[in-house]
Amino acid sequence: MKSVTRFLGLDVHADTISAAAAEDGRDGEVRSLGVIANEPGAIRRLAQKLGKKGLRACYEAGPTGYTLYWQLKELGIPCEVIAPTLIPKKPGDRIKTDRRDALHLARCFRAGELVKVWVPDQAHEALRDLVRAREAAQQDQHRARQRLGKFLLRLGRRAPKKGKSWSTAQVEWIRAQKFEHVAQQATMIDYLSEVDHAGERILRLEQAIDDAIKVASPTVKAVIEGLQALRGIAKLPRRHLLSRSAASLASIIRRSWRPTAERCPASTRAENNGALARSRRAATPMCDVCSSRLRGVTDTGPT
């Protein structure tokens, strides 16, 4: 007897999920199942109502992350997370509601017109969250330095031009600055404390990332070690690359595999076009291999 597949489209929000189901077959019925709460109990009851056998689910990748994917996986329901920008859309169809989005997902899912994204396991996603926290700390440090630098510039205080910006000598010069007005001195101390705090956050998060990598799975460790074979990939960049998608990783690899012909001046680059093309052709297989290996970092091991 031929098995029947039912396709479940879910439009997921922070508090609610709009569900729709498409029956198997080209002319199968597509109907809305209403709105449920975005909580494990409601999702479990919906799965029991529809029956887990032959049920396949999908939803758009978004700010809610992969929690729903992991919940459905625990229930034994195959689920795919869909790339939102690659969902087919009819020209002129501007009406957008949760119900219509769920119906459209179910219909396109049945037709095989959706493109799924790679989903990490929970341990890998936890490591990515830690890397994102470090990136946020770096951004905060940059903004804090900008505020302090502009404050000093407004008051005509310019650091000596020797050495790099925000070197130890420059920071010591900033700490030695004294102002006539108490308000300006308090402002400088506050701005400088924010810079120090952001630096401490970065160091603390880097240590936390190192500790997390030590207890990571062998597959994740193998990918991190393999990334070091690329030109310019050191300790911190490799951890950053591990948190990126396979597509962005391939793009970064192509940029890092930049041949001598491309780095030379424009006046002499024309005569090296052949070497440039050969190097790009050599980089493409590595991009494919590394992307494939990164997609394989799941709880089931490498693909």
C-alpha positions as CSV (number, residue, x, y, z in Angstrom):
1,M,0.0,0.0,0.0
2,K,1.4,3.4,-1.0
3,S,2.2,5.7,2.0
4,V,0.5,9.1,2.1
5,T,2.5,12.1,3.0
6,R,1.0,15.2,4.6
7,F,2.9,18.5,4.3
8,L,2.7,20.9,7.2
9,G,3.5,24.6,6.7
10,L,4.1,26.6,9.9
11,D,4.3,30.4,10.1
12,V,6.2,30.9,13.3
13,H,6.2,33.9,15.6
14,A,7.4,34.5,19.2
15,D,4.0,33.6,20.8
16,T,1.9,31.9,18.1
17,I,2.2,29.5,15.2
18,S,-0.1,29.6,12.2
19,A,-0.4,26.1,10.7
20,A,-1.6,24.8,7.4
21,A,-1.6,21.3,5.9
22,A,-1.4,20.1,2.3
23,E,-2.6,16.6,1.4
24,D,-0.5,14.5,-0.9
25,G,-1.0,14.7,-4.6
26,R,-1.2,17.5,-7.1
27,D,-4.9,18.1,-6.4
28,G,-4.7,17.4,-2.7
29,E,-6.6,19.7,-0.4
30,V,-4.7,22.6,1.2
31,R,-6.4,23.9,4.4
32,S,-5.6,26.1,7.3
33,L,-5.3,24.5,10.8
34,G,-5.7,27.7,12.7
35,V,-3.3,29.3,15.2
36,I,-1.7,27.5,18.2
37,A,0.6,28.8,21.0
38,N,4.3,28.5,20.4
39,E,5.0,26.2,23.2
40,P,5.9,22.5,23.4
41,G,2.6,21.3,24.7
42,A,0.6,22.9,21.9
43,I,3.0,21.6,19.2
44,R,2.8,18.1,20.7
45,R,-1.0,18.1,20.6
46,L,-1.0,19.3,17.0
47,A,1.3,16.5,16.0
48,Q,-0.9,14.0,17.7
49,K,-4.0,15.4,16.0
50,L,-2.5,15.1,12.6
51,G,-0.7,11.8,13.2
52,K,3.0,11.5,13.0
53,K,3.0,8.9,10.3
54,G,3.7,10.5,6.9
55,L,3.8,14.0,8.3
56,R,6.5,16.4,7.2
57,A,6.8,20.0,8.5
58,C,8.6,23.2,7.4
59,Y,8.9,26.7,8.6
60,E,10.9,29.8,7.6
61,A,14.3,30.5,9.2
62,G,14.0,33.6,11.4
63,P,14.5,35.1,14.9
64,T,12.9,32.2,16.6
65,G,15.9,30.0,15.8
66,Y,15.8,26.3,15.6
67,T,13.9,25.4,18.8
68,L,10.8,24.3,16.9
69,Y,13.0,22.1,14.6
70,W,14.5,20.4,17.6
71,Q,11.0,19.9,19.2
72,L,9.6,18.3,16.1
73,K,12.7,16.1,15.7
74,E,12.2,14.8,19.2
75,L,8.6,14.0,18.3
76,G,9.8,12.0,15.3
77,I,8.5,14.4,12.7
78,P,10.9,15.3,9.8
79,C,11.2,19.1,9.6
80,E,13.0,21.5,7.3
81,V,13.9,25.1,7.9
82,I,13.4,27.1,4.8
83,A,15.4,30.0,3.4
84,P,12.9,32.9,3.4
85,T,14.4,34.8,0.5
86,L,14.1,31.8,-1.8
87,I,10.4,31.1,-1.3
88,P,8.5,31.5,-4.7
89,K,6.2,34.6,-4.8
90,K,3.7,35.6,-7.4
91,P,4.2,39.0,-9.0
92,G,1.7,41.5,-7.5
93,D,0.7,39.3,-4.6
94,R,1.1,41.9,-1.8
95,I,-1.4,40.6,0.7
96,K,0.5,39.0,3.6
97,T,-1.1,37.4,6.6
98,D,0.0,34.6,8.9
99,R,-2.7,32.3,7.5
100,R,-1.8,33.0,3.9
101,D,1.9,32.5,4.6
102,A,1.2,29.1,6.2
103,L,-0.9,28.0,3.3
104,H,1.7,29.1,0.8
105,L,4.5,27.3,2.7
106,A,2.5,24.0,2.8
107,R,1.6,24.3,-0.9
108,C,5.2,25.1,-2.0
109,F,6.6,22.4,0.3
110,R,4.4,19.8,-1.3
111,A,5.5,21.0,-4.8
112,G,9.2,20.7,-3.8
113,E,9.8,24.4,-4.5
114,L,11.4,25.3,-1.2
115,V,15.1,25.5,-0.4
116,K,16.1,24.3,3.1
117,V,19.0,25.7,5.1
118,W,21.6,23.8,7.1
119,V,20.5,23.3,10.8
120,P,23.2,22.9,13.4
121,D,22.8,20.7,16.4
122,Q,22.2,22.2,19.9
123,A,25.8,22.0,20.9
124,H,27.0,23.7,17.7
125,E,24.4,26.4,18.1
126,A,25.5,27.0,21.7
127,L,29.0,27.6,20.4
128,R,27.7,30.0,17.7
129,D,25.8,31.9,20.4
130,L,29.1,32.3,22.3
131,V,30.9,33.6,19.2
132,R,28.0,36.0,18.5
133,A,28.4,37.4,22.1
134,R,32.1,38.0,21.4
135,E,31.2,39.8,18.2
136,A,28.7,42.0,20.1
137,A,31.4,42.8,22.7
138,Q,33.8,43.8,19.9
139,Q,31.1,46.1,18.4
140,D,30.5,47.7,21.9
141,Q,34.2,48.2,22.3
142,H,34.4,49.9,18.9
143,R,31.5,52.3,19.8
144,A,32.9,53.0,23.2
145,R,36.3,53.9,21.7
146,Q,34.6,56.1,19.1
147,R,32.7,58.0,21.8
148,L,35.9,58.6,23.9
149,G,37.9,59.5,20.8
150,K,35.4,62.1,19.6
151,F,35.1,63.5,23.2
152,L,38.9,64.1,23.3
153,L,38.8,65.5,19.8
154,R,36.1,68.1,20.7
155,L,38.4,69.3,23.5
156,G,41.5,69.5,21.3
157,R,43.2,66.6,22.9
158,R,45.1,64.6,20.3
159,A,47.2,61.6,21.1
160,P,50.8,61.4,19.9
161,K,50.9,59.8,16.4
162,K,53.5,57.3,17.4
163,G,52.4,53.6,17.3
164,K,49.0,52.1,16.6
165,S,45.7,53.5,17.7
166,W,44.6,52.2,21.1
167,S,48.0,50.8,21.8
168,T,49.1,50.5,25.4
169,A,51.0,53.8,25.2
170,Q,48.0,55.6,23.8
171,V,45.7,54.3,26.5
172,E,48.2,55.4,29.1
173,W,48.2,58.9,27.5
174,I,44.4,59.0,27.7
175,R,44.4,58.0,31.4
176,A,46.9,60.8,32.2
177,Q,44.6,63.5,30.7
178,K,43.3,66.0,33.3
179,F,40.5,68.5,32.7
180,E,39.7,71.8,34.4
181,H,36.0,71.1,34.7
182,V,34.8,68.3,37.0
183,A,32.0,67.4,34.6
184,Q,34.5,66.8,31.7
185,Q,36.7,64.8,34.0
186,A,33.8,62.6,35.0
187,T,32.8,62.2,31.4
188,M,36.2,61.0,30.4
189,I,36.4,58.5,33.3
190,D,33.0,57.1,32.3
191,Y,33.9,56.7,28.7
192,L,37.2,55.1,29.6
193,S,35.6,52.7,32.0
194,E,33.3,51.6,29.2
195,V,36.3,50.9,27.0
196,D,37.9,48.9,29.8
197,H,34.7,47.0,30.4
198,A,34.3,46.0,26.8
199,G,37.9,44.8,26.7
200,E,37.4,42.7,29.8
201,R,34.2,41.2,28.2
202,I,36.1,40.2,25.0
203,L,38.9,38.5,27.0
204,R,36.3,36.7,29.2
205,L,34.3,35.5,26.1
206,E,37.5,34.4,24.3
207,Q,38.4,32.2,27.2
208,A,34.9,30.8,27.3
209,I,35.1,30.0,23.6
210,D,38.4,28.2,24.2
211,D,36.8,26.2,27.0
212,A,33.8,25.3,24.9
213,I,36.0,24.1,22.0
214,K,37.9,21.8,24.4
215,V,34.7,19.9,25.2
216,A,33.3,20.1,21.6
217,S,32.7,17.0,19.6
218,P,35.5,15.5,17.6
219,T,33.8,16.5,14.3
220,V,33.7,20.2,15.4
221,K,37.3,20.1,16.5
222,A,38.3,18.5,13.1
223,V,36.6,21.4,11.2
224,I,38.3,24.0,13.4
225,E,41.7,22.4,12.9
226,G,41.1,22.1,9.2
227,L,40.3,25.8,8.8
228,Q,43.8,26.7,10.0
229,A,45.1,25.3,6.7
230,L,43.7,28.4,4.9
231,R,45.8,31.4,4.4
232,G,45.3,34.0,7.1
233,I,43.1,31.8,9.4
234,A,44.3,31.9,12.9
235,K,42.9,31.1,16.3
236,L,40.1,33.8,16.5
237,P,39.1,33.8,12.8
238,R,38.6,30.0,12.8
239,R,36.2,30.2,15.7
240,H,34.4,32.9,13.8
241,L,34.2,30.9,10.6
242,L,32.7,27.9,12.5
243,S,29.7,30.1,13.4
244,R,29.1,31.0,9.7
245,S,26.8,29.3,7.2
246,A,28.3,27.0,4.6
247,A,27.6,29.6,1.8
248,S,29.3,32.4,3.6
249,L,32.2,30.1,4.5
250,A,32.7,29.4,0.8
251,S,32.7,33.1,0.0
252,I,35.3,33.7,2.8
253,I,37.5,30.9,1.4
254,R,37.4,32.4,-2.1
255,R,38.5,35.8,-0.7
256,S,41.2,34.2,1.5
257,W,42.5,32.2,-1.5
258,R,43.6,35.4,-3.2
259,P,46.5,34.7,-5.6
260,T,49.6,36.9,-6.2
261,A,48.2,38.0,-9.5
262,E,45.2,39.6,-7.8
263,R,47.3,41.3,-5.2
264,C,49.6,43.0,-7.6
265,P,49.1,46.6,-8.9
266,A,46.4,47.1,-11.6
267,S,49.0,48.2,-14.1
268,T,50.6,44.7,-14.1
269,R,47.5,42.6,-13.4
270,A,46.5,42.2,-17.0
271,E,49.5,40.0,-17.8
272,N,48.7,37.7,-14.9
273,N,45.1,36.9,-15.8
274,G,45.9,33.4,-16.6
275,A,47.5,32.7,-13.2
276,L,44.5,34.4,-11.6
277,A,42.0,32.2,-13.4
278,R,44.0,29.0,-12.6
279,S,44.1,29.9,-8.9
280,R,40.4,30.6,-8.8
281,R,39.7,27.2,-10.4
282,A,41.9,25.6,-7.8
283,A,40.1,27.4,-5.0
284,T,36.6,26.2,-6.1
285,P,37.0,22.5,-5.1
286,M,38.3,23.5,-1.7
287,C,35.2,25.8,-1.2
288,D,32.9,22.8,-2.1
289,V,34.8,20.5,0.2
290,C,34.8,22.8,3.2
291,S,31.2,23.7,2.7
292,S,30.3,20.1,2.6
293,R,32.3,19.3,5.7
294,L,30.7,22.2,7.6
295,R,27.2,21.0,6.7
296,G,28.2,17.7,8.2
297,V,28.8,19.1,11.7
298,T,25.6,17.8,13.1
299,D,24.6,15.4,15.9
300,T,24.8,12.6,13.4
301,G,28.4,13.2,12.5
302,P,29.9,14.2,9.1
303,T,28.1,13.5,5.9
